[in-house]
Amino acid sequence: MGDLTPFRFLLVEPRYAGNVGATARGIKNFGFTRLELVAPLCSPGDEEARRFAVDAGDVLASAVIHPGLDDALRGATCVVGLSRRMGKQRQPHYRIDEIAPRIAGIARHGGRKVVGALPEGSPNDRVAAEQSCDDIAERAEHAHGVHYAADRNIRPINELLRQHLGRSHKLAATVEIVLLFGREADGLHDLELDLCTHLAYIPTADVYPAMNLGQSVAITAYELSRALDALGPAPAPRPLGAGEDEGDDALADHSAREAMYAHLEESLTAVGFLKDGQVEGMMRRLRRILGRAELTEGDLSVVRGIARQVLWLSRNR
């Protein structure tokens, strides 16, 4: 199966110690060992947790506890949020068996191109992305009287965004992949899902779709282990510097992504693209668009460069 250390199974505010213990058992069944909790409402050291963990007491004993989600996601290059709730702001939303090969590829082929594309999302995703790019550029031009395409010193904003949304990335040699699970009663909230790079769900019967937390984690661990097995032996590491180019940037981590989104929101507000009452919804859509690109550190530099230019223009009208 290969190295499973990049994978972290993260539970947000679990209430019942038995579910924490069952989660420890479930991930150990498939070779995973890293269990982490965000502000748990129970103790992983409870007798009930140990009883449900059975022979996974070592996983339970080494569980890491975080005070908040932002702290828990520090260093994460890929965050997969598990949620059964659908909605137009929660797209693309992949079946776990569909997205698992992609996540396994990110873990296995660090520093190399991943063969194969993401599963298809909405048929309108690409159109929406291109329209958003064009709209940003048009609003900036209208606000500042500058025609970007005609200025040789400023690359067109929509051209830059199109290029970096559609490019094929080479991925980091070291990655941290978080599988994020919500509360037993109401799952992950929208603001927590905003921090995810990918969204996934486990298909269940309509008559009773809600699953136990421990079951959900075990099924996710199974699909990931199956996807990793299907990849075959890990490739031999390349010599340092061999075949590297500008596409070999490491995947951006959580803190860098969030700084980029804050910068982007500030710049889009400055040119009037984001309006009161629409900021949260539009930024959520932009997160989904950019999240699908699996942004590298170099990509973030490009997006932040655009944001800086837009802010400069807004302040020097």
Backbone hydrogen bonds, N-H to C=O, Kabsch-Sander energy under -0.5 kcal/mol:
donor,donor_aa,acceptor,acceptor_aa,energy
7,F,4,L,-1.5
8,R,177,I,-3.0
9,F,34,R,-2.7
10,L,8,R,-0.7
10,L,179,L,-2.8
11,L,9,F,-0.5
11,L,36,E,-2.4
12,V,181,F,-2.5
13,E,11,L,-0.7
13,E,38,V,-2.9
17,A,15,R,-0.5
19,N,16,Y,-0.7
20,V,16,Y,-1.4
21,G,17,A,-2.4
22,A,18,G,-2.5
23,T,19,N,-2.1
24,A,20,V,-2.1
25,R,21,G,-2.1
26,G,22,A,-2.7
27,I,23,T,-2.5
28,K,24,A,-1.8
29,N,25,R,-2.0
30,F,26,G,-0.6
30,F,27,I,-0.8
31,G,28,K,-1.7
32,F,27,I,-2.3
35,L,33,T,-0.9
36,E,9,F,-2.8
37,L,64,V,-2.9
38,V,11,L,-2.9
39,A,37,L,-0.6
39,A,66,H,-2.9
41,L,14,P,-2.7
46,D,43,S,-1.9
50,R,46,D,-2.1
51,R,47,E,-2.2
52,F,48,E,-2.2
53,A,49,A,-1.8
54,V,50,R,-1.0
56,A,53,A,-1.8
60,L,56,A,-1.9
61,A,57,G,-2.7
62,S,58,D,-1.4
63,A,60,L,-1.3
64,V,35,L,-1.9
66,H,37,L,-3.1
72,A,68,G,-1.8
73,L,69,L,-2.0
74,R,71,D,-1.0
76,A,73,L,-2.5
77,T,176,E,-1.9
78,C,176,E,-1.8
80,V,178,V,-3.1
81,G,79,V,-0.7
81,G,198,H,-2.7
82,L,80,V,-0.5
82,L,180,L,-2.7
83,S,81,G,-0.6
83,S,200,A,-2.6
90,R,87,G,-1.9
94,Y,92,P,-0.5
94,Y,199,L,-2.3
96,I,201,Y,-2.4
98,E,95,R,-1.0
99,I,95,R,-2.1
100,A,96,I,-1.9
102,R,99,I,-0.5
103,I,99,I,-2.1
104,A,100,A,-2.8
105,G,101,P,-2.0
106,I,102,R,-2.0
107,A,103,I,-2.0
108,R,104,A,-2.6
109,H,105,G,-2.8
110,G,107,A,-0.5
111,G,171,L,-1.7
112,R,109,H,-2.2
114,V,169,H,-0.6
115,V,113,K,-0.5
125,D,122,S,-2.0
128,A,124,N,-2.8
129,A,125,D,-2.4
130,E,126,R,-2.5
131,Q,127,V,-2.6
132,S,128,A,-2.3
133,C,129,A,-2.2
134,D,130,E,-2.5
135,D,131,Q,-2.5
136,I,132,S,-2.4
137,A,133,C,-2.0
138,E,134,D,-2.7
139,R,135,D,-2.5
140,A,136,I,-2.1
141,E,137,A,-2.5
142,H,138,E,-2.5
143,A,139,R,-2.4
144,H,140,A,-1.6
145,G,141,E,-1.6
146,V,141,E,-0.8
148,Y,146,V,-0.9
150,A,147,H,-1.2
151,D,147,H,-0.7
151,D,148,Y,-1.2
152,R,150,A,-0.7
154,I,151,D,-1.3
160,L,156,P,-2.2
161,L,157,I,-2.4
162,R,158,N,-2.5
163,Q,159,E,-2.4
164,H,160,L,-2.1
165,L,161,L,-1.8
166,G,162,R,-1.8
167,R,163,Q,-0.9
169,H,167,R,-0.6
170,K,247,G,-1.5
171,L,112,R,-1.3
177,I,6,P,-3.0
178,V,78,C,-2.9
178,V,176,E,-0.5
179,L,8,R,-3.1
180,L,80,V,-3.0
180,L,178,V,-0.7
181,F,10,L,-2.7
183,R,187,G,-1.5
187,G,183,R,-1.9
192,E,189,H,-0.7
193,L,189,H,-2.3
194,D,190,D,-1.8
195,L,192,E,-1.0
196,C,193,L,-1.7
197,T,79,V,-1.9
198,H,79,V,-2.1
199,L,92,P,-0.5
200,A,81,G,-2.7
201,Y,94,Y,-2.1
208,Y,205,A,-1.2
216,S,212,N,-2.4
217,V,213,L,-2.3
218,A,214,G,-2.1
219,I,215,Q,-2.5
220,T,216,S,-2.1
221,A,217,V,-2.7
222,Y,218,A,-2.3
223,E,219,I,-2.5
224,L,220,T,-2.2
225,S,221,A,-2.4
226,R,222,Y,-2.5
227,A,223,E,-2.2
228,L,224,L,-2.5
229,D,225,S,-2.3
230,A,226,R,-1.8
231,L,227,A,-0.8
231,L,228,L,-0.7
232,G,229,D,-1.2
242,A,239,P,-2.4
244,E,241,G,-1.1
248,D,245,D,-2.2
249,D,246,E,-0.6
252,A,295,L,-2.2
254,H,76,A,-1.2
257,R,253,D,-2.4
258,E,254,H,-2.6
259,A,255,S,-2.0
260,M,256,A,-1.9
261,Y,257,R,-2.5
262,A,258,E,-2.1
263,H,259,A,-2.1
264,L,260,M,-2.8
265,E,261,Y,-2.6
266,E,262,A,-2.1
267,S,263,H,-2.1
268,L,264,L,-2.5
269,T,265,E,-1.9
270,A,266,E,-1.7
271,V,267,S,-1.2
272,G,269,T,-1.2
273,F,268,L,-1.9
274,L,268,L,-1.4
275,K,273,F,-0.5
278,Q,275,K,-2.4
279,V,275,K,-0.8
282,M,278,Q,-2.6
283,M,279,V,-2.8
284,R,280,E,-2.0
285,R,281,G,-1.8
286,L,282,M,-2.5
287,R,283,M,-2.4
288,R,284,R,-1.8
289,I,285,R,-2.3
290,L,286,L,-2.9
291,G,287,R,-2.6
292,R,288,R,-1.4
293,A,290,L,-1.1
294,E,291,G,-1.6
297,E,250,A,-2.5
300,L,296,T,-2.1
301,S,297,E,-1.6
302,V,298,G,-1.6
303,V,299,D,-2.4
304,R,300,L,-2.7
305,G,301,S,-1.8
306,I,302,V,-2.1
307,A,303,V,-2.3
308,R,304,R,-2.6
309,Q,305,G,-2.1
310,V,306,I,-2.5
311,L,307,A,-2.5
312,W,308,R,-2.5
313,L,309,Q,-2.3
314,S,310,V,-2.3
315,R,311,L,-1.5
316,N,312,W,-0.7
316,N,313,L,-0.7
